[in-house]
Each structure stands twice: as C-alpha cells, then as structure tokens.
Amino acid sequence: MTEAVRTREEIEAEIDAARRRLASNVEGLINQVHPKAIVANTVADARTFAEGTFEQAKAQVVDQRGNLRVERVALLAAAAGGAVTFVLIVRSILRGR
C-alpha cells in the first residue's frame, strides 16, 4: 500500500482540528465537574424525581378523568385516623405511668 503524501498545510490543519476537539472536550469535562454544574444537575434530578413521585401518588387518588377515587381517599383517611388514634393511646398510656 502506498500512503498518500500529505502537505505541511494538511498536517497542520489536522493538528489544529485535533487541538480544537481536545480543547472542546476538556471544556466540556470542566463544565461537568464544576460545583455549580453538579448542584444544577442534582437539583434537576431531584425535581424530576419529586414530580414523578407526586404524579404516582396523585394517580392513586385521582382517576384518568380527574375525579377523586372516593374509596382510596376513604382508606387514606382511615389510615391517618388510625395513626392519630394509636399515637394518642400510646401517649395516654405513657402519661399514666
């Protein structure tokens, strides 16, 4: 195989292009590990997680039409009432000692 003969200008152009790509890659890495970028990415991830969790919770008590699922709301209210009753009973027992 014969290699194509490159001129000095072609070699310099390739080196210059490689230098620009390398500089761009280094700049991108610096931007990724910068503390402000890390904070922004973490906040965005947390926001996405919270929105997804909220939508999942909302789907448990609201149907596809936007109406409340009364049976599920009643179960949640009963569970909350039971928890409050439990805390009050334990509190009264502990105060009685």
Secondary structure, DSSP 8 states (H G I E B T S, - for coil): -------HHHHHHHHHHHHHHHHHHHHHHHHHHSHHHHHHHHHHHHHHHHHHHHHHHHHHHB-TTS-B-HHHHHHHHHHHHHHHHHHHHHHHHHHH-
